[in-house]
């Protein structure tokens, strides 16, 4: 079972040393170090070296360090893969994935390195289950901007235009037991809009939200983490069910609602997630004090 939290996954340009350093102090669960969209073509080779140097310095604590390389059909992709396979990062994120053959190719270039896939093309959506099932794959990041572009979609509030793609990727990720991170919300100053989209992603079942600005981190962390009320209810459900079992009953009642095995499993997952978040926050605080 996945226990590491991925409530917030912030894109950081691999070409900017100051931003790479600032990321060490941000309260994010994952950093998406970007060598692709956030780096202009003239900067890409230098960015690769800059990022490798900063990763080598360490200091990112318990945060997941995921590097988005350039697509393998570009002039930079294979060199990115080779350099980052040897770098001190947790995984490589491949953009423009079409199918599992793309993951095969990256796995051959970076043997043993955990891989993630950007799900941002129509082909990737139709091939989501096969991509998710690849043995090297640990997670999906939804690329909703690129997907909307390819579809010619005009995406509005609630994202009804993308629901089929979002749900297809989420289903595939859950079937394969991998992480699924929702796409970005571009208007980083629109807190109400971000809140609504994070709540939608959370309610659908996504593990967290990919972000474009540090100002978005607190909202994503708050929404994708269990609330105090959810934790308290989970504890009561587990206790009530244990008491019912001791009395030879197969169900319990909490707040007028039936509690069965499946509810207890969900409750335990909530408590496990809450403990993982507490551990990550404690590690971040310890790192900040060093």
N, C-alpha and C positions, 0 to 999 in steps of 0.2 A: 504494500500500500504506500502511495506517495505521501510523505509527511512533511517534506520541505515546503515552506510557504512560498507562493509566487503571486502574492496579492498585487504587487507593483513591479513592473519590468520596464525600466527607463532606458530609452535610447541615448547613448552618449557618443558623439563623433570621435572616431579613433585618431583624428588628425589634430586634436586640440588638447595639449598637455594640461592646461588649466582646468578644463572640464573633466578630464580624466582624474585629476587630483581631487577636485571637488566631490566627485562621485564616491570617494572613500568615506565621506562624512554624511552622505545622504541616507535617510532611513528607508531605503528600497530593499525589496527582497531579492531582486535580480537586476543586473546591469546588462543591457544589450549593447555591447561595444560595436559600433557600426563602422564598417569599412566600405559600405555600399552607398546608399542614397545620401548620407550626410557628408560624404567626401567627394570633392570634385575630381575629375579625371587627372588633372596635373598633380594633385596631392596624393593620389592613391598609393604610390610606391613608398613615399615618405611616411604616410600614415601607418602603413603596415609596420615599419620599423619603430615608429613612435609608440604604437600600441604594445608591441612586444616588449619594449623597454619598460613601459609603465606597469604592465602585468608582472614583469620580473621583479619590480620593486615591492610588490605585495601591498598589504594594507587595506585590502577590500573585505577583510573579515569573513563573516558567514554568508555574505551575499553571493548568489549564483553569478558566475562570470561567463557570459555567453557571447561569443564573437560572431557577428553577422559578416560573413565574407562576401565577396562579389560572386555573381553567378558564374558557374564553371564554363559557360560559353563566351565569357568576356576575356579580354587579354590579361586580367588580373586574378581571375578566380583560382586557378591552379596554384599560383605562387602564394596567394592568400592562404589556401588550404595547407600547403607545405609549411609555411611560417607559423601559422596558428596551431597546427598539430603539435609543434614543438614548444609552444608558448604555455605559460602557466594560466590556463583557463579551464573552465569546467566542461565546455561544449562548443561546438561550431553550429551556427545557424545558416542554413542554405536558402537563399532567395530563389524566386522564380522556379520553384519545383513543379514539375509536370507529372511525375510518376515515380515509382520506386526505383527505376533505373538511375535516376539522378542521385538518389541516396546511395545506391551501389557505387556509383562513380566517386562520390566524396568519401565513402568508407574506405575505398581502395587508396585514396590519396592521404587519408588521415587514419590509418589503422588503429583500432582500439579507442579512438576518441569518441565520446558520446556526441550524437548528432541531433539537431532540431531542424524542422522544416517550416519555411514561410509558406502559408497556404493563401495564395494570392492570385491564382490563375484559374480560369474555368476548368482546365484539365486537372489541376490539383484537387478541386472539389469533387469531381467525378471519380478520382482515384484515391480519395481520402482513406478509405479502409485499407487499401494495399500499402499506401505510404505509412500509415500508422503502425502496421504490422511488421515493418522492417526491424530486424533485431537490434540494429544500431541506434534506432530512433528513441528519444526520450521525451520529445514534446513538439507541439504545434504552436506557432505564433500566427494569428490571423493577420493577413495584410489587406485590410478592408479598403484602403485607398486604391491600391493597384487593382484589386478585384473590381471595384466600382468603375474604374477607368476602362478595364477590358470589357465589362458588360455594357458600358455606355449608360450606367444607371445614375439617376439623380437621387441621392440618398437623403432622406429627410428624417425628422425626429422619429424615434422608435425603430428605424432601420428595417421597415417591412420589405424593402427591395433586396435585402441581404439575408433574410431569415433562413431561406433554404440552405445557403452556404454555411452560415453560422451553425445551424443545427446538424448539418451533415458532418462537419468537421468535429463537432463536439461528440456526436454519436461514435464516430470512428475512433477518436481518442479514448473514450471511455471503454469501448470494446477491446482496445489494445492495452489499456492500463497506463496510458501516458498523459502528460500534462497538456492542458489546452489554455492558452492565453488569448484573450480577446484583442481585437484591433484597437488602434489609437483613436482618440477623440482630438481633432485638430485644434479646436478653439480653446486654447489653454487658459484663457481668461474667463471663460464661461463656466463658472463653478456649478450652476444649476444644470446645465446641459451635461457636464461630465458626471455629476451625481446620478442623473437619470440613466445615462448609458452604463455606468458601473452597476447600478442596481439591476438593470436589465440583464447584463452579462452574468452577474452573480446569481440571479434567479433562474437563468437558463442552465447554470451549472459550470461556467468557466471558473478556472482557478484564480484568475487575476486579469489585470488590464495592462496592456502595453501603453507606455506614456511618452510624450514628446517634450515634457518640461517638468522640472523639479516641483513647480507649484501644484502639480497634479497628484503628487505622491500621497499626501495625507488623506485625501478623499478616497483614493483607491484602497489604501491600507485599511481605512475605517470600514469601508463597505464590504470588502472581500474577507475581512476577518470576522470571526464569530463575535456577536455582541454579548454584553454581560447577561442580557436576558436569555439569549440562546444557550449560553453556558449553564446558567442556573436551571433552565428547563431540562437540559440534557442530564444534569446531575440528578434531578428529581425523577426523570423517567427511568434511569438506570436503577436507582434505589427502589422505586415502586415495583419495577419488574422483578428485581431480585427478591423482594418481599413476597410477591405473588407466587413466584416459583417455589419459594420455601414452603408455601401453603398448598402446593400442588396445583397451582393455577397456571394456565398458559398465556394469560393476558393480564394486564393491569389497566387501571384507569387513572389518568392525570389530567386535571383541569377539565373533566368531563369528556375526555377523548381516550379511545382505546390505545394502548401501547402494546405492541407485539415485538417479536424478535427483530423485524426489519427496522422498527423505530429505535430499538436499543442499539442496533448496528450504526445507525445514523448518529445517534447521541454520542456513542463512543468515538466516532470519527470526528465529531465537533470538538470533543475534549482533547483528542490527539492533536488536532490542528491548532487549538488554542495553546497547548503546551509547546508545540514547535515554534509558534510565534513568540511566546514568552522567552524561549531559549535564544531565538535569533535576536530579539531586542536586548537581552542581557549581554549577548556577545558583542553587539554593536556598541552598547554603553561601555563595556570593558575596553573595546578597541579605541573608543573616543577618549578614554581616560589615560591611555598609554602615551 
